[in-house]
Amino acid sequence: MAKISPVSIKYMIHANFSAEGALEKPDVIGAIFGQTEGLLGSELEMRELQKEGKIGRIEVDLRRDGKKTTGAINIPTALDQSETTLIAAAIETIERIGPCDSQIEVERIEDVRGSKRDYIVERAKKLMQEIHGKTDSREISTEIKDSARIASIREHGEGKLPCGDISGNELIVVEGRADVLNLIRNGVNNVIGMNGTKLPDEIKELGKEKEIILFVDGDRGGKLIVQNVSDNANIKYVVIAPDGKEVEELTGKEILMALRKKILVGDFLSFPRSKNNSEKEETKKMEISNEEMNKLKEISKKNEGSGKVVLLDSSLNEIKKVSIKTVNSILNHEKNISIIIVDGIATNSLINSAVDAGCRAIAAKNFTTTDTNIKLLSL
């Protein structure tokens, strides 16, 4: 008999059988060939199909339990879907195996090619992970550019402070080497690192002749660095990374956006953010009376559809009305803002700016976060 090639297998018929008596494997195989003979015509004669290699070796697994025999039958085929289902249905008509009454039931027909495809996909994933080289020309180009930029890092002074091109009048001071690397990688070269949080003498000297921009992480540690450095060196501007982010992890876009929002160090230090946490919490947790709430709703209704943000003082008098795009910048400079009314959704960025500005409450239709100490009023 011809054997089916494992490569050409399309389907596997999985069937279970039970018989009232003791059987051997040849009994089962003989019944399959013998009792399906002539059922489906000459083109689907199982003996001929096996000779032609369209049906493979039939596997039988027997289990005996007293006088009863049960087991499983597996029949591989290279036939198409309809022909395979006809063969499967035909073997279910077998009522006797050897001398015993029996019953065969097809459990399922497995698409072997589907299993192969699953294997191929999983194997391809593993092989992809093992590929270390980059085949994308853009990635190679980017890597070369990064390598060239990183190679341009220099050292300044006795402390060997990592830096880029610091020959110009404007100089950005960051905390460490990783921050310097990230800025240079993203095209900002006029940068120098302090090699820690302690202010080096080299930075003090540079501050006497250059315009210093201090760029710090967006956390409490970053703000403490501003206080320390500004007390001991001539710093003109302060730049804070987005809340919760470090300078070394910023994208190029985030770096440029942060630098555009630089503020004078004096303004930064005079912000209400310098209050201690207990003072700020006490201010933000002040209650809003029903009368105040009604007035806020009235102002909000008039502002509806404008896309503007209304800034109010502690007496609920309008200070100014600004666009949502400029409100963060306004909050950094405008004083005496107590309550903010937003036409739409109050974003995380706006909420954080309001907290830093010492605002009493924010009123809006919705909020992207409620994890804040400031009073949030849903209108």
DOKOL-882845 format. One line per 10 residues: number of its first residue (from 1); for each residue x, z, y of C-alpha. Coordinates in steps of 0.2 Angstrom, whole numbers, plus 2048, in hexadecimal, padded with zeros to 3 digits. Layout:
// residues N
NUM = X,Z,Y ~ ...
***
This chain:
// residues 379
1 = 800,800,800 ~ 806,7FC,812 ~ 809,80B,81D ~ 803,80B,82F ~ 810,80D,83C ~ 80F,81D,846 ~ 812,813,855 ~ 802,808,852 ~ 7F6,817,84F ~ 7E8,817,85B
11 = 7DC,824,854 ~ 7DC,833,848 ~ 7CC,837,83E ~ 7CB,84A,83B ~ 7BE,84F,82E ~ 7B9,85E,824 ~ 7B2,85F,812 ~ 7AB,86B,806 ~ 7A8,869,7F3 ~ 7A0,874,7E6
21 = 7AE,874,7DA ~ 7C1,873,7D7 ~ 7C9,863,7DE ~ 7DA,85B,7E1 ~ 7E0,850,7EF ~ 7DF,83F,7E5 ~ 7CC,843,7E2 ~ 7C9,843,7F4 ~ 7D3,834,7F8 ~ 7CB,82B,7EA
31 = 7BA,82F,7F0 ~ 7BD,829,801 ~ 7C3,818,7FB ~ 7B7,816,7ED ~ 7A7,81C,7F5 ~ 7A9,812,805 ~ 7AD,802,7FC ~ 7A1,7F4,801 ~ 798,7FF,80E ~ 79F,7F6,81D
41 = 7A3,7E5,817 ~ 7B4,7DD,812 ~ 7BB,7DE,823 ~ 7BA,7F1,823 ~ 7BE,7F4,811 ~ 7C9,804,812 ~ 7D5,7FE,804 ~ 7D8,7EE,80C ~ 7DA,7F6,81D ~ 7E8,802,816
51 = 7F1,7F3,80E ~ 7F1,7EA,81F ~ 7F8,7FA,828 ~ 7E8,7FC,832 ~ 7E4,80D,829 ~ 7F2,819,826 ~ 7F6,826,819 ~ 7E7,831,816 ~ 7EC,844,817 ~ 7E2,851,80E
61 = 7E4,864,80F ~ 7DB,86E,802 ~ 7D5,880,801 ~ 7CD,888,7F2 ~ 7C2,896,7F3 ~ 7BC,89B,7E1 ~ 7B3,88C,7DA ~ 7B0,884,7EC ~ 7BD,878,7F4 ~ 7BE,875,806
71 = 7CB,86C,811 ~ 7CF,85F,81E ~ 7D1,84D,81E ~ 7DC,843,82B ~ 7DB,830,82C ~ 7E6,827,838 ~ 7E0,815,83E ~ 7E6,807,848 ~ 7D5,800,84A ~ 7CB,7FF,85A
81 = 7BF,80C,85F ~ 7AF,805,858 ~ 7B7,801,847 ~ 7BF,812,846 ~ 7AE,81A,849 ~ 7A6,810,83B ~ 7B3,816,82F ~ 7B0,828,834 ~ 79D,826,832 ~ 7A0,81E,821
91 = 7AA,82C,81A ~ 79C,838,81F ~ 791,82F,812 ~ 79B,835,803 ~ 791,842,7F9 ~ 79C,844,7EA ~ 7AF,847,7E8 ~ 7B4,846,7D6 ~ 7A7,84F,7CB ~ 7A1,85A,7DA
101 = 794,859,7E7 ~ 79C,859,7F8 ~ 799,857,80A ~ 7A5,84F,817 ~ 7A3,851,82A ~ 7AD,849,837 ~ 7B3,856,844 ~ 7BA,84A,851 ~ 7C3,83A,854 ~ 7D3,83C,85D
111 = 7DA,82F,869 ~ 7EC,831,864 ~ 7F2,826,873 ~ 7EA,833,87F ~ 7F5,840,877 ~ 804,835,879 ~ 7FF,831,88B ~ 7FE,844,88E ~ 80F,846,886 ~ 816,838,891
121 = 810,840,8A1 ~ 817,851,89D ~ 827,84A,897 ~ 829,83F,8A7 ~ 826,84F,8B2 ~ 834,858,8A9 ~ 840,849,8AB ~ 83B,847,8BD ~ 840,85A,8C0 ~ 851,856,8B7
131 = 855,848,8C3 ~ 861,84F,8D0 ~ 865,840,8D9 ~ 85A,839,8E7 ~ 855,827,8E5 ~ 84B,825,8F5 ~ 856,81D,903 ~ 84D,827,910 ~ 852,837,908 ~ 864,832,906
141 = 864,82D,918 ~ 85D,83E,91D ~ 869,847,912 ~ 878,83D,91A ~ 872,841,92C ~ 86F,854,928 ~ 881,854,920 ~ 888,84D,930 ~ 87F,859,93B ~ 883,868,931
151 = 895,862,931 ~ 895,863,944 ~ 893,876,944 ~ 8A1,87E,94E ~ 8A7,88F,951 ~ 8A9,898,962 ~ 8B3,8A6,967 ~ 8BC,8B4,95E ~ 8AC,8B8,955 ~ 8AB,8A6,94E
161 = 899,8A4,953 ~ 891,895,94B ~ 88C,888,958 ~ 888,876,95C ~ 88D,86D,96C ~ 88D,87B,979 ~ 896,871,987 ~ 886,86F,991 ~ 87E,87B,99E ~ 86F,880,993
171 = 872,88A,983 ~ 867,890,976 ~ 86C,8A1,96E ~ 865,8A5,95C ~ 868,8B3,950 ~ 872,8AB,942 ~ 87A,89C,939 ~ 86B,897,930 ~ 861,896,941 ~ 870,88B,948
181 = 86F,880,939 ~ 85D,87D,93A ~ 85D,879,94D ~ 86C,86D,94A ~ 863,865,93B ~ 854,862,946 ~ 85E,85A,955 ~ 860,869,960 ~ 873,86B,962 ~ 876,876,971
191 = 874,886,967 ~ 87F,895,962 ~ 87C,8A3,956 ~ 880,8B6,959 ~ 884,8B9,947 ~ 878,8C7,946 ~ 86D,8D1,952 ~ 87B,8D9,95B ~ 880,8D0,96B ~ 892,8C9,96B
201 = 89D,8C9,97A ~ 89E,8B6,979 ~ 88B,8B4,97D ~ 88D,8C0,98C ~ 89B,8B5,993 ~ 891,8A5,990 ~ 882,8AD,999 ~ 88D,8AE,9A9 ~ 88F,89B,9AA ~ 881,893,9A0
211 = 86E,894,9A0 ~ 86A,89E,990 ~ 85A,89C,986 ~ 858,8A9,979 ~ 84E,8A3,969 ~ 848,8B0,95D ~ 83D,8B3,94E ~ 82B,8B5,950 ~ 82A,8C7,94A ~ 82D,8D9,952
221 = 840,8D7,94E ~ 841,8C8,958 ~ 839,8D0,967 ~ 845,8DF,966 ~ 854,8D3,966 ~ 84D,8CC,977 ~ 84D,8DD,97E ~ 85F,8E1,978 ~ 866,8D1,97D ~ 85E,8D0,98E
231 = 864,8E1,992 ~ 876,8DC,98F ~ 878,8CA,993 ~ 871,8BD,9A0 ~ 862,8B5,997 ~ 857,8AA,9A1 ~ 84A,8A4,994 ~ 842,8AB,984 ~ 83B,8A1,976 ~ 831,8A9,968
241 = 82F,8A0,957 ~ 81C,89F,951 ~ 815,8B0,94B ~ 81D,8B5,93B ~ 829,8A7,93A ~ 83C,8A7,93B ~ 846,89B,945 ~ 850,895,935 ~ 83F,88F,92D ~ 837,886,93B
251 = 834,873,93A ~ 83B,867,947 ~ 829,866,94F ~ 828,879,950 ~ 839,87B,958 ~ 835,86F,966 ~ 824,877,969 ~ 82B,888,96A ~ 839,882,976 ~ 82C,87A,981
261 = 823,88B,983 ~ 833,894,989 ~ 82F,8A2,996 ~ 83A,8AB,9A2 ~ 841,8BB,99A ~ 83A,8C6,9A9 ~ 829,8BF,9A5 ~ 82B,8C3,993 ~ 831,8D4,995 ~ 822,8D8,9A1
271 = 815,8D3,995 ~ 809,8E0,98E ~ 811,8DC,97D ~ 81E,8E9,982 ~ 811,8F7,980 ~ 813,901,970 ~ 807,8FE,962 ~ 7FC,90D,964 ~ 7F9,908,976 ~ 7F4,8F7,972
281 = 7E9,8FC,964 ~ 7E0,908,96F ~ 7DD,8FB,97C ~ 7D7,8EE,96F ~ 7CB,8F9,966 ~ 7C1,8FD,976 ~ 7AE,8FB,973 ~ 7A4,8ED,97B ~ 793,8F3,982 ~ 783,8EA,980
291 = 782,8E6,992 ~ 794,8DE,991 ~ 78F,8D5,981 ~ 780,8CD,989 ~ 78A,8C8,998 ~ 797,8C0,98C ~ 78A,8B6,983 ~ 783,8B0,994 ~ 795,8AA,999 ~ 797,8A2,988
301 = 787,899,989 ~ 78C,891,999 ~ 79D,88C,992 ~ 796,885,982 ~ 79B,873,97F ~ 7A9,873,98C ~ 7B7,876,97F ~ 7BE,882,98C ~ 7C4,894,98B ~ 7BE,8A1,998
311 = 7CA,8AF,99D ~ 7C1,8BE,9A4 ~ 7C8,8CE,9AC ~ 7C3,8E0,9A7 ~ 7B3,8DE,9B2 ~ 7AE,8CE,9A9 ~ 7B2,8C4,9B8 ~ 7B9,8B2,9B5 ~ 7CB,8B1,9B8 ~ 7CC,89F,9B3
321 = 7C6,892,9A7 ~ 7D3,888,99D ~ 7D4,87C,98E ~ 7D7,882,97D ~ 7E8,879,97D ~ 7EF,882,98C ~ 7E8,894,989 ~ 7F7,89B,97F ~ 802,896,98E ~ 7F6,89D,99A
331 = 7F6,8AE,991 ~ 809,8AF,991 ~ 808,8AF,9A4 ~ 7F7,8B4,9AB ~ 7F5,8C7,9AD ~ 7E5,8D2,9AC ~ 7DC,8C8,99F ~ 7D0,8D3,996 ~ 7C4,8C8,98C ~ 7C5,8B6,986
341 = 7B6,8AB,982 ~ 7BA,89C,977 ~ 7AE,88D,976 ~ 7B0,88B,963 ~ 7BD,893,957 ~ 7CA,8A0,95C ~ 7DA,89B,953 ~ 7E7,8A6,94C ~ 7F3,8A0,95A ~ 7E7,8A4,967
351 = 7E3,8B5,960 ~ 7F5,8B9,95E ~ 7F8,8B4,971 ~ 7E9,8BF,976 ~ 7F1,8CE,96D ~ 802,8CB,975 ~ 7F9,8CA,986 ~ 7F0,8DB,984 ~ 7DF,8D3,984 ~ 7D0,8DE,980
361 = 7C5,8D2,976 ~ 7C2,8C0,971 ~ 7B1,8B9,970 ~ 7AE,8A9,966 ~ 7A2,8A1,959 ~ 7AF,8A3,94B ~ 7C1,8A9,948 ~ 7CE,8A2,93C ~ 7D4,8B4,938 ~ 7CC,8C6,93A
371 = 7DD,8CF,936 ~ 7E1,8D5,947 ~ 7DF,8E5,952 ~ 7D6,8DC,960 ~ 7C3,8DC,962 ~ 7BB,8CC,95B ~ 7AA,8C9,962 ~ 7A0,8BC,958 ~ 794,8B3,964
***
